Amino acid sequence: MSNFAPSVEASTKIISFLADSEREVGISEISRGTEINKNMVFRILNTLEKEGWVYCHEQKYSLTLSLFSLASKPIARFSLNTAAAPVLYDLLSKTGESTYLGILKDDKVLYLQHLDGVKDVRVAGRVGGEYDLYCSAPGKVLLSYADDGFIEEYTSRNFEKTTQNTITEKTAMLSEIENIRKNGYATDKEEFGNGITCVAAPIYDYTGKVIATVGCSAFTFNGQSDRIVSHLLPYVTEAAKTISTRLGK
């Protein structure tokens, strides 16, 4: 173990040195820059080259993209939740309504985060909950920005009317998708359930692809869905833009 730890430390120094270098470098230069003797530098580089982490050309070394690929896996898993968490709490504090972060899972919207509203009457939800795309605001967002093949297959299905406002016909659904893409947000005016109004907006990653949705759900009193949407919309779209910016959009 005593020999292992110094080797790990030396390896990280060499990798960091190569990462900072804008050109291929030789063993002598690496040794001087890291203050590691040439023999150890050579042995470590030889191991890294065998693992595919380092490329050697005419006795000059540079990093391959293997480390980037490896590092990008946890980034892809955790960056969305990390970027969204403080924004969701801010959205909750501004609206007082149930707030959520959702992604597409198969043909459902999956809640990665859900914060209960602080009002006496609040809309229930849960982390890990899965909900239909066609009749929920977050679901409609994710459906609208899915690929054309998925949209065609999904909208061709037979859907159950969960309320009198639920959109189930393909033509009307495609029109709704077109409007969502045009406006940049989706609403659910008592389509998922009676007495519930939702507003959701898309979240983009650094490539410009929609990868998630953020939104709020509130109880509808006296049929005032439009008023609720008007109140929540600027906060929801601002939250979506902030999260997208934090993801590099």
Beta strands, then each sheet from edge to edge (+ up, - down):
strand 1: 54-57
strand 2: 60-63
strand 3: 98-105
strand 4: 108-115
strand 5: 130-132
strand 6: 186-189
strand 7: 196-204
strand 8: 210-219
sheet 1: 1+ 2-
sheet 2: 5+ 4- 3+ 8- 7+ 6-
end
